[in-house]
Amino acid sequence: MDRLNQFLERAEQVLDRLEPLLPADTEIPWPDVRALRWSREGYRAGLVPVRHPHRIPPEALKGVARQQEALDRNTRQFVRGLPANNALLWGSRGTGKSSLVKSLLTRYGDEGLRLVELDRYHLPDLPLLLEQLAERPERFILFCDDLSFEADDPGYKALKAALDGSISVAPENVLIYATSNRRHLLPEYLSENEQSRMVDGEIHHGEAVEEKISLSERFGLWLSFYPFDQEAYLTIVFSWLERLGATVDDPEAVRAEALRYALGRGSRSGRVAWQFARDYAGRQALAR
């Protein structure tokens, strides 16, 4: 009986090691798929098609022209087989970081670009995912949205190695685009700055700060996003109202209402502008 128990215990250990290698049951109809999601269920892990991807017209994005131009150029290089960089979009919430990445699928989907959503909890599966995509003819952007880590997060080292540091070369047809509210993707503490020191007039960071910087600096393209001022917020509001087909008979009244809405939400972000526009357009249509 003891030998049987030992055998069963070893069998479970083998199954645990094989778990990441078992493919998902979903057969992917590649010619018809533009967006995918990495999924893990029990002993199965693999790519799952997204039937209804969020299609955002690039021209619908306002207030982020500089960031949009830089990310579009980098993506155009990538799609056309030219050298391009992994990108980190960081900054204030609701300023269009995720929408900017999603809009690339609308612009470059017909040229072979595919978007793969990867949750941070699945980042340890990165080597397996990269292996599956490496032989495909399409160009893949791995989209890690709202990314942040704690110091002991297992996905941290997996992402760090995939960006630059693994013994395996990264596939030529894969880039990683990540969005985050944190510039260095990890929590930063005042006490860590106390470890910094001056050497010959230059600032040398302590080990804790250096470790945090080492991840974000592996992204070759950094794009920063800042809160919108009042006029930028209102420009986005009226842009969305026009796209939603709302009638604006009294612009000043709409401006005042949009500002009150933002005040109530405590933010003048693009997301709040979109939410106000939907509310206003819906109420107007309901009243007809």
N, C-alpha and C positions, 0 to 999 in steps of 0.2 A: 504493500500500500504506500509506503514512504517513497519507493522508486516511482510509482505512478504519479504521486503528487509532484515529485521533482520534474517528471516529464511534462506534466500539464503546465507547471510554472514556466518552464523553458519555452514551451509552445506559445504561451501568452507573450513572452518577451519577444519572440520572433515575429508574432503578429503585430506587435507595437512598432517594430522596426519596419515592417512591410507596409504599414498604414499609408504613409505618404506616397508610396509607389503604386497604389491601386488607383486606376483611372476612374473618373466619374462615368456613370452609365449613359450620359447624354451624348448623342452623336451630333456633332456640330455641322450644320449645313453652311459651310464657309462662304460660298458665293452670295448668300442672302444675309449674312450677319455683319453688322457694323460695330456693335458693342457687345462686350462679354463681361462676365463677373466670375472671379475665382471663388469657388464654393467648396466647403468641407462639411461632410455629413458622415459622422462615424468613421469607418475605415475607408471612405471614399473621398477623393479630392480631385478637382478638375475644373475646367472651364465650362460655364453655362451661358448660353446666348441670352441677351437681353432683348426681349421681343419689342418693347416700345421705348427705345432710348430717348432721352431728353434732347430734343433738337432745338438749339438756340441759334437764331440768325446772327452772324457776327455784327451786322449793322445795328442790331438792337441794343448793343452794349454802349453805354455812354459814360463819360468821365474817366475812362481808362485807356485813352488813345495811345499813350506812351507804352504802357505795358502790353497792350494788344499788338502794337506794331512789332515789338521785340519778340514776343512769343510766336507770332505768325511767321516772322522771318526764320526763326529757329526751326519751326515745324516744317516750313517749306523746304529748307535745306535737307531735313531728315527724310521727308517724303520722296525727294528727288535723288536720294542716295548719296548726299553730300555729308561731310562731317557736321555734327550738331551736338548740343549739350543737353544733359539732364537739367530740369528746371525746378526751382523752388519759388513758389508764389506765397509770400508771407505778408501779414499785416492785419489791419482792422477787419472785424467781422462784417459780412454783408456788403463788401465793396466789389464783388464781381470776380473773385479768384476762381471759384469752381465754374461759374458760368463761362469764363474765358476759355477754360480747358474744354468744356463741353462743346463750345461753338466751333472748335477746330474740326470736329467730326462732320459738322454741316458743310464746312468749306472744303475739306480734303478727303471725305469719305469716298468719293468717286475716283480718287487717285490712289486708293489702296490703304488709306489710313484706317486703323481700327483702335478702339478705345477699350482697355481692359481695367475694370474697377477692382482694386485690391485693398481689402480692409487691413488695417494695421495688425489685427490679431492673426492674420494669415501670412504676414511677412516672413516667418520662418520657412514657408513653402516656396520662397522665391527661387531657389535653385531648380526645383522641379518645374515651376512655371516657365522659367527662362529656357529650360531644356525643351519644353513642348513647343515654344514659339520659335526657337532658333531656326528650324528648317522650313518654316512657312514663308511664302512669297510676300505676304502682306507686311506693312510697317505698323508696329504696335507701340502705343503709348500706354504705359502702366500708370493708372490714375489713382494716387493715394490721397484721398480727400481728408481735410481736417486732421492732419497728422500731428501727433505729439507723443512723446514717450516719457515714461518714468525711468529712473536710472537703471533699474534691473529688468527692463522690458526685453524679452527675447527677440522681438522684431528689430530692435535697435541695431544689433550687430549684424543681423541678416541683411538689412538695408545698407549698412555701411560697407559690407563686403561686396554687395551687388553693384554699388555705385563705383567703387574703386578700392581694391584691397584683396579680392579673392584671387586664388591661383588660376581660376578659370577666366577667360576673356569674356566680356559681356557680348551678347549677340549684337550683330551689326544692325538688326532690324527692330531693336527694342530701345525705347527711352523711358525714363521715369519722370513724370510730372507730379509734384506733390504740392498741396496747399496746407498752410498752417497759420495760426495766429501767433506762433512763436518763431522768431528769426532763427534760433538754433535748435528748435524742435524739442528741447528739453527744458524743464523748469530751471530758472536761474535764481540764485540766492545771493544776498548781499555779502554773506560771509566768504563766499568764493572769491570775491574781488580783493579780499584782504590778503590773499596769497600772492597777488601780483607784486612785482618788484621792479625797480629801475636798474638797468645795467647800461652804463655808458650813455645815459640820457634816453634810452629806449625802454618802453614798457614791455615786460615779459610776464605773460599771464601764468597763473598757477596751473597745476595739473588738471584740476576739476574744470576750469574754464577751457583749457586747451582741448580736453576730451569732447566738450560740447561743440566747440567750433569745428572740430575735425569732421563731424558728420555733415553739417550744413555746407562746409566749403567743398565737399565732394560734388555738389551741384554746380555745374559750370555757368548756369544762368540764374541770377537772383533778380526777382521782380518784387518791389515793395509797394504796398497798397495802404493809403492813408484815408482817414475819414473825409467824407465830402463836406464842403461848405454849403451854406444855405442855397446859393444859386445853382450849384451843381446838382444838389438834391432835387430842386424844383425842375431843372431841365430834364432830369430822368423821369420825374412824375409826368410831365406833359408829353414826353416821348412815349411812355407806356400808355397813357390815355389815348393818344392818337392810334397806336397799334391795336388797342382793344376796341376801337370804334366808338369811343365816348364823345359826346358833344360838349364842348366847353363854351358856353354862352357868356359867362362872367369869369374871365381868367383871375381877377383879383380875389374873388370869393373862393375859387379853387385853391389858389396859393395859400390863403389864410387857413382853409380847411386842411390842406396838406401839411402845413407847419404845425397845426394843433395835433394832428395825427402823429407826427414825428416826435413832438414834445411828450405825448402820452407814452410813446414807446421808448423814449430816452435815447433815440438814435436817428441820425439823418443819413442812413445808409441806402445803398441801391436796393437792398432787399426790402426795406421799409417803404421805399418809393413804389416798388412793384406791388407790395401788399395794399398800399393805399389806392393805387390805380385800379386794382381788381375790385376792391370794395366800392369805390366810386362808380366804376363802370357797371358793376352788378346792380347797385341800387338804382342807378339811372335807368337801366333796361327794365328793371322790375316795376318802376313807376309808370312806364309807358302804357 
